[in-house]
Amino acid sequence: MVRPGTLAFTAMLASLSAMSPVATDIYLPSLPAIVAAFGTTPAAVQVTLSVFMFGYAVAMPVYGPLSDRFGRRPVLLVSLGLFVITSLIAPFSPSINVLIALRFVQALGAAGPVILSRSIVRDVFSGPRAVKELSRMGSIAGLVPSLAPTLGGVLGGLFGWQSSFYLMGVVSAAILAFIALKMPETVPERMPSISFPAVFRSFGVCLRSVGFRVYTAICCLCFAGLFAYISGTSFVLQGHYGLGQVAFGIAFAATAVSFIVGTLIGARLSARMGIVRGLGFGTALNAAGGVLILLGSLFGPGHPLEIIIPMMIYMVGIGIGMPQGTAGAIMPFPERAGAASSLLGVLQMGSGALSGILVGHLVGAAVWPFTVVIMACGLAALGVDLATRRRRLAAPVRSAGR
């Protein structure tokens, strides 16, 4: 059995936490090819991204209570099995509607490994050691989404869009086998019953908090802009600017690396500026990147950098601001941190799915409608931040009690 605290244990958890981002990012370069393969529209193919977010949002509140009752290991094995099966079936989809349905089911499977990897950390570590383990996981898992589109572009160019799904299926099957053979059960004591009503009561407590609503609104707006980019960038950079699948993967990796840079900057800023001002700095970059990407699409020379560079600025803002906003939303609920985190995740995924659907209908002959959504999300996030900043500075984040 793999022991907690070892590199193998950390790598195992990192592979679980990276599963959902990889399932979204690896086939982005192949979206135009999927349009051609099924003889459908970009809007229809984009739904394969948005429906994944909806499925993920549906599953998020479920896995925690299930694993508390039945244990992390069996629930993890079932969710991984679901992901493996749908990943291997998806390439044989006879129509875009079948692929959309399979992506929804795939998301139900992908949510389990991501959520349960964090629960496992809480089971076996505490205090600074848990923070260190989560940081190590994040360092490993954060690199994967930046590499996935490049790898997906190479695979798509050589073997077709189906190859990304085959790779997801094979790798997740290997992870499943490792978990089955090497991972011990980590729940110290299983709950006697599942209490979903208690989960939803905790959601109600969170929603009654003005602070939670404000920080969640900012996070959702920032994420909506990010997912608008994810949903439309493949069609824009390949269809309008002529990038190939591999070049697109490299361009997407540049924005992903910008997010990692933002998280490193944000870690330093939070200690010096605090949550409120750190979040404000991030939303200012979101707004600046949003304005610049619209201006580039309207008045630029027709070079892909007029999209990529502003989005890199936006992503630095995401990396700085999202951890601050997440902390601001969750910190007032120490006894309901799991519920607050799940609710925040559900709302973020939902907002991303909606913005993705909108972008799917806007992507067409012109680039600027796609960039309008990103700009609107960045400006709205900054607007909410500025409108509530004075109140949040006067009443710092604190526990809301029971």
C-alpha positions as CSV (number, residue, x, y, z in Angstrom):
1,M,0.0,0.0,0.0
2,V,1.2,3.5,-0.8
3,R,2.0,5.5,2.4
4,P,0.8,9.1,3.0
5,G,3.6,11.6,2.8
6,T,5.5,9.9,0.1
7,L,6.0,11.2,-3.4
8,A,3.9,8.3,-4.8
9,F,1.0,9.3,-2.6
10,T,1.2,13.0,-3.6
11,A,1.4,12.0,-7.3
12,M,-1.6,9.8,-6.9
13,L,-3.7,12.6,-5.4
14,A,-2.4,15.1,-8.0
15,S,-3.4,12.8,-10.8
16,L,-6.9,12.6,-9.3
17,S,-7.2,16.4,-8.9
18,A,-6.1,17.0,-12.5
19,M,-8.6,14.7,-14.1
20,S,-11.4,17.2,-14.6
21,P,-9.2,20.0,-16.1
22,V,-7.6,17.4,-18.5
23,A,-11.0,16.2,-19.6
24,T,-11.9,19.7,-20.5
25,D,-8.6,20.9,-22.0
26,I,-7.1,18.0,-23.9
27,Y,-9.6,17.9,-26.7
28,L,-10.0,21.7,-27.2
29,P,-7.7,21.7,-30.3
30,S,-10.0,19.1,-31.9
31,L,-13.3,21.1,-31.5
32,P,-13.3,22.3,-35.2
33,A,-12.5,18.7,-36.3
34,I,-15.5,17.5,-34.3
35,V,-17.7,20.0,-36.0
36,A,-16.5,18.7,-39.4
37,A,-16.8,15.0,-38.3
38,F,-20.4,15.3,-37.2
39,G,-21.4,17.9,-39.8
40,T,-22.8,20.1,-37.1
41,T,-22.2,23.7,-35.8
42,P,-19.7,25.2,-33.3
43,A,-22.6,26.0,-31.0
44,A,-23.5,22.3,-30.8
45,V,-19.9,21.1,-30.2
46,Q,-19.4,23.7,-27.6
47,V,-22.3,22.1,-25.6
48,T,-19.9,19.2,-25.0
49,L,-17.9,21.6,-22.8
50,S,-20.9,23.3,-21.1
51,V,-22.7,20.0,-20.3
52,F,-19.5,18.8,-18.7
53,M,-19.6,21.7,-16.3
54,F,-23.3,21.1,-15.5
55,G,-22.6,17.4,-14.8
56,Y,-19.7,18.3,-12.6
57,A,-21.9,20.8,-10.7
58,V,-24.6,18.2,-10.2
59,A,-22.1,15.7,-8.8
60,M,-20.1,18.0,-6.5
61,P,-22.5,18.0,-3.5
62,V,-23.0,14.2,-3.7
63,Y,-19.6,12.6,-3.4
64,G,-18.7,14.0,0.0
65,P,-21.7,12.5,1.9
66,L,-21.4,9.3,-0.1
67,S,-17.7,8.8,0.8
68,D,-18.4,9.7,4.4
69,R,-20.9,6.9,4.5
70,F,-19.2,4.2,2.4
71,G,-15.6,5.2,2.5
72,R,-13.3,7.1,0.1
73,R,-11.9,4.0,-1.7
74,P,-15.1,2.4,-3.0
75,V,-16.7,5.7,-4.0
76,L,-13.5,6.6,-5.8
77,L,-13.3,3.3,-7.6
78,V,-16.9,3.7,-8.9
79,S,-16.4,7.3,-10.1
80,L,-13.1,6.4,-11.8
81,G,-14.8,3.4,-13.5
82,L,-17.6,5.6,-14.8
83,F,-15.0,8.0,-16.2
84,V,-13.0,5.2,-17.8
85,I,-16.1,3.7,-19.5
86,T,-17.4,6.9,-20.9
87,S,-14.0,8.0,-22.1
88,L,-13.6,4.8,-24.1
89,I,-17.2,4.8,-25.5
90,A,-17.2,8.5,-26.5
91,P,-15.0,8.1,-29.7
92,F,-17.7,5.7,-31.1
93,S,-20.5,8.3,-30.7
94,P,-22.8,8.1,-33.8
95,S,-24.0,11.7,-33.4
96,I,-23.1,14.9,-31.6
97,N,-26.1,14.4,-29.3
98,V,-24.7,11.0,-28.1
99,L,-21.3,12.7,-27.5
100,I,-23.0,15.4,-25.5
101,A,-24.8,12.8,-23.3
102,L,-21.6,10.9,-22.7
103,R,-19.8,14.1,-21.7
104,F,-22.4,14.7,-19.0
105,V,-21.9,11.2,-17.7
106,Q,-18.1,11.5,-17.9
107,A,-18.4,14.7,-15.8
108,L,-20.2,12.7,-13.1
109,G,-17.3,10.4,-13.0
110,A,-14.6,13.1,-13.2
111,A,-16.0,15.0,-10.2
112,G,-15.4,12.2,-7.8
113,P,-11.6,12.0,-8.1
114,V,-11.2,15.8,-7.8
115,I,-13.4,16.2,-4.7
116,L,-12.2,13.0,-3.0
117,S,-8.5,13.8,-3.4
118,R,-9.1,16.8,-1.1
119,S,-11.1,14.8,1.3
120,I,-8.3,12.2,1.5
121,V,-5.8,15.0,2.4
122,R,-8.1,16.0,5.2
123,D,-8.3,12.4,6.4
124,V,-4.6,11.8,6.7
125,F,-3.1,15.3,7.3
126,S,-3.9,18.3,9.5
127,G,-2.7,21.9,10.0
128,P,0.4,23.0,8.1
129,R,1.1,19.5,6.9
130,A,-2.3,19.5,5.0
131,V,-1.5,22.8,3.5
132,K,1.9,21.6,2.4
133,E,0.3,18.5,0.8
134,L,-2.3,20.5,-1.0
135,S,0.4,22.8,-2.3
136,R,2.5,19.9,-3.6
137,M,-0.6,18.5,-5.3
138,G,-1.4,21.8,-6.8
139,S,2.2,22.3,-8.1
140,I,2.0,18.9,-9.9
141,A,-1.6,19.1,-11.0
142,G,-1.3,22.7,-12.2
143,L,1.2,21.8,-14.9
144,V,-1.1,19.2,-16.4
145,P,-3.8,21.5,-17.9
146,S,-1.1,23.6,-19.5
147,L,0.4,20.6,-21.3
148,A,-2.9,18.9,-22.1
149,P,-3.9,21.1,-25.1
150,T,-0.5,20.7,-26.7
151,L,-0.6,17.0,-26.3
152,G,-4.2,16.9,-27.6
153,G,-3.2,19.0,-30.6
154,V,-0.5,16.6,-31.5
155,L,-2.7,13.6,-31.0
156,G,-5.6,15.2,-32.9
157,G,-3.4,16.1,-35.8
158,L,-1.9,12.6,-36.1
159,F,-4.8,10.3,-35.2
160,G,-8.0,12.3,-35.1
161,W,-10.2,13.8,-32.4
162,Q,-11.0,10.4,-30.9
163,S,-7.4,9.9,-29.8
164,S,-7.7,12.4,-26.9
165,F,-10.6,10.3,-25.4
166,Y,-8.7,7.1,-25.9
167,L,-5.8,8.6,-24.0
168,M,-8.1,9.8,-21.2
169,G,-9.6,6.3,-20.9
170,V,-6.2,4.4,-20.9
171,V,-4.6,6.8,-18.3
172,S,-7.6,6.8,-16.0
173,A,-7.8,3.0,-16.2
174,A,-4.2,2.9,-15.1
175,I,-5.0,5.2,-12.2
176,L,-8.0,3.0,-11.3
177,A,-5.8,-0.1,-11.2
178,F,-3.3,1.7,-9.0
179,I,-6.0,2.9,-6.6
180,A,-7.5,-0.6,-6.4
181,L,-4.1,-2.3,-5.7
182,K,-2.3,0.3,-3.6
183,M,-4.5,2.8,-1.9
184,P,-5.7,2.1,1.6
185,E,-9.0,3.4,3.0
186,T,-8.5,6.7,4.7
187,V,-11.8,7.5,6.4
188,P,-11.2,7.0,10.2
189,E,-14.8,6.4,11.0
190,R,-17.7,6.1,8.5
191,M,-20.9,8.0,9.1
192,P,-23.9,5.7,10.0
193,S,-26.2,7.3,7.4
194,I,-26.2,9.9,4.5
195,S,-27.7,13.3,5.4
196,F,-28.3,15.2,2.2
197,P,-30.9,17.4,4.0
198,A,-28.1,18.6,6.4
199,V,-25.9,19.4,3.3
200,F,-28.6,21.6,1.8
201,R,-29.4,23.3,5.2
202,S,-25.7,24.2,5.3
203,F,-26.1,25.7,1.8
204,G,-28.9,27.9,3.1
205,V,-26.7,29.2,5.9
206,C,-24.0,30.1,3.4
207,L,-26.4,31.9,1.1
208,R,-27.8,34.0,3.9
209,S,-24.3,35.5,4.3
210,V,-23.8,38.7,2.4
211,G,-20.0,38.1,2.4
212,F,-20.4,34.7,0.8
213,R,-22.7,36.1,-1.9
214,V,-20.3,38.9,-2.7
215,Y,-17.2,36.8,-2.9
216,T,-19.0,34.0,-4.8
217,A,-20.5,36.5,-7.3
218,I,-16.9,37.8,-8.1
219,C,-15.5,34.3,-8.4
220,C,-18.4,33.2,-10.7
221,L,-18.0,36.3,-12.9
222,C,-14.2,35.7,-13.2
223,F,-14.7,32.0,-14.0
224,A,-17.5,32.8,-16.5
225,G,-15.0,34.9,-18.4
226,L,-12.4,32.2,-18.3
227,F,-14.8,29.5,-19.5
228,A,-16.0,31.8,-22.3
229,Y,-12.4,31.8,-23.5
230,I,-12.0,28.1,-23.1
231,S,-15.3,27.5,-25.1
232,G,-14.5,29.8,-28.0
233,T,-10.7,30.1,-28.3
234,S,-10.3,26.9,-30.4
235,F,-12.7,28.2,-33.1
236,V,-11.3,31.7,-32.9
237,L,-7.6,30.9,-33.0
238,Q,-7.8,28.1,-35.5
239,G,-10.8,29.4,-37.6
240,H,-10.1,33.1,-37.7
241,Y,-6.3,33.3,-37.1
242,G,-5.3,30.1,-38.9
243,L,-3.4,28.3,-36.2
244,G,-3.0,24.6,-36.5
245,Q,-3.9,22.2,-33.7
246,V,-0.3,22.0,-32.2
247,A,0.2,25.8,-32.4
248,F,-3.2,26.3,-30.7
249,G,-2.1,24.0,-27.9
250,I,1.0,26.0,-27.4
251,A,-1.0,29.3,-27.4
252,F,-3.4,27.8,-24.8
253,A,-0.5,26.6,-22.7
254,A,0.8,30.2,-22.6
255,T,-2.4,31.4,-20.9
256,A,-2.4,28.4,-18.6
257,V,1.1,29.3,-17.5
258,S,0.0,32.8,-16.9
259,F,-2.5,31.5,-14.4
260,I,0.3,29.7,-12.5
261,V,2.3,32.9,-12.5
262,G,-0.8,34.7,-11.0
263,T,-1.1,32.2,-8.2
264,L,2.5,32.7,-7.3
265,I,2.0,36.5,-7.3
266,G,-1.2,36.2,-5.3
267,A,0.4,34.1,-2.6
268,R,2.8,37.1,-1.9
269,L,0.1,39.7,-2.3
270,S,-2.3,38.1,0.1
271,A,0.3,38.3,2.9
272,R,1.0,42.0,2.3
273,M,-2.4,43.3,1.1
274,G,-5.0,41.0,2.6
275,I,-7.9,39.3,0.9
276,V,-9.9,42.3,0.0
277,R,-7.1,44.3,-1.7
278,G,-5.5,41.2,-3.2
279,L,-8.9,40.3,-4.8
280,G,-9.2,43.9,-6.0
281,F,-5.9,43.7,-7.8
282,G,-6.9,40.5,-9.5
283,T,-10.3,41.9,-10.7
284,A,-8.6,45.0,-12.0
285,L,-6.4,42.7,-14.2
286,N,-9.5,40.8,-15.3
287,A,-11.1,44.0,-16.4
288,A,-8.0,45.3,-18.1
289,G,-7.5,42.0,-20.0
290,G,-11.2,42.0,-21.0
291,V,-11.0,45.5,-22.4
292,L,-7.8,44.8,-24.3
293,I,-9.1,41.6,-25.8
294,L,-12.1,43.4,-27.2
295,L,-10.0,46.3,-28.5
296,G,-7.6,43.8,-30.1
297,S,-10.4,42.0,-31.9
298,L,-11.8,45.2,-33.2
299,F,-8.7,47.3,-34.1
300,G,-5.8,44.8,-34.0
301,P,-3.7,43.8,-37.1
302,G,-5.2,40.4,-37.3
303,H,-2.5,38.6,-35.4
304,P,-3.3,35.9,-32.8
305,L,-1.3,37.7,-30.2
306,E,-4.1,40.4,-30.0
307,I,-6.1,37.6,-28.4
308,I,-3.4,35.7,-26.5
309,I,-1.7,38.6,-24.7
310,P,-4.8,40.2,-23.3
311,M,-6.0,36.7,-22.1
312,M,-2.7,36.2,-20.4
313,I,-3.3,39.3,-18.4
314,Y,-6.8,38.1,-17.6
315,M,-5.4,34.7,-16.5
316,V,-2.8,36.4,-14.2
317,G,-5.8,38.2,-12.7
318,I,-7.6,34.9,-12.2
319,G,-4.6,33.4,-10.6
320,I,-4.3,36.3,-8.2
321,G,-8.0,36.9,-7.4
322,M,-9.7,33.5,-7.4
323,P,-7.8,32.1,-4.4
324,Q,-8.6,35.3,-2.5
325,G,-12.2,35.2,-3.5
326,T,-12.5,31.5,-2.5
327,A,-10.9,32.1,0.9
328,G,-13.2,35.1,1.4
329,A,-16.3,32.9,0.7
330,I,-15.3,29.9,2.8
331,M,-13.4,31.3,5.8
332,P,-16.5,32.6,7.6
333,F,-17.8,28.9,7.8
334,P,-15.1,26.8,9.6
335,E,-17.7,24.2,10.6
336,R,-19.3,24.2,7.1
337,A,-16.2,24.6,5.0
338,G,-17.1,21.5,2.9
339,A,-20.6,22.8,2.2
340,A,-19.4,26.3,1.4
341,S,-16.7,25.0,-0.9
342,S,-19.2,22.7,-2.7
343,L,-21.7,25.4,-3.1
344,L,-19.1,27.8,-4.4
345,G,-17.9,25.1,-6.9
346,V,-21.5,24.4,-8.0
347,L,-22.2,28.0,-8.7
348,Q,-18.9,28.5,-10.5
349,M,-19.4,25.5,-12.7
350,G,-22.9,26.7,-13.5
351,S,-21.8,30.2,-14.4
352,G,-19.1,28.8,-16.6
353,A,-21.5,26.5,-18.4
354,L,-23.9,29.4,-19.1
355,S,-21.2,31.6,-20.5
356,G,-19.9,28.8,-22.6
357,I,-23.3,28.2,-24.1
358,L,-23.6,32.0,-24.9
359,V,-20.2,32.0,-26.6
360,G,-21.1,28.9,-28.6
361,H,-24.0,30.9,-30.2
362,L,-21.8,34.0,-30.7
363,V,-18.8,32.4,-32.4
364,G,-19.2,33.0,-36.1
365,A,-17.9,35.3,-38.8
366,A,-16.5,37.9,-36.4
367,V,-14.2,37.6,-33.4
368,W,-15.5,40.5,-31.4
369,P,-18.8,38.9,-30.0
370,F,-16.7,36.3,-28.3
371,T,-14.4,38.9,-26.7
372,V,-17.4,41.0,-25.6
373,V,-18.4,38.2,-23.2
374,I,-14.9,38.1,-21.7
375,M,-14.8,41.9,-21.3
376,A,-18.3,42.0,-19.7
377,C,-17.4,39.3,-17.2
378,G,-14.1,41.1,-16.2
379,L,-15.8,44.5,-15.9
380,A,-18.7,43.1,-13.9
381,A,-16.3,41.4,-11.5
382,L,-14.4,44.6,-11.0
383,G,-17.8,46.5,-10.6
384,V,-19.0,44.1,-7.8
385,D,-15.6,44.4,-6.1
386,L,-15.5,48.2,-6.2
387,A,-19.2,48.5,-5.0
388,T,-18.6,46.3,-2.0
389,R,-14.9,46.9,-1.2
390,R,-15.4,49.6,1.5
391,R,-17.9,47.5,3.4
392,R,-15.6,44.4,3.2
393,L,-12.6,46.5,4.4
394,A,-14.7,47.7,7.4
395,A,-15.8,44.2,8.2
396,P,-12.9,41.8,7.7
397,V,-13.6,38.1,6.9
398,R,-14.4,36.3,10.1
399,S,-16.2,33.2,11.3
400,A,-19.9,33.4,11.0
401,G,-20.4,30.9,13.7
402,R,-22.8,28.0,13.6
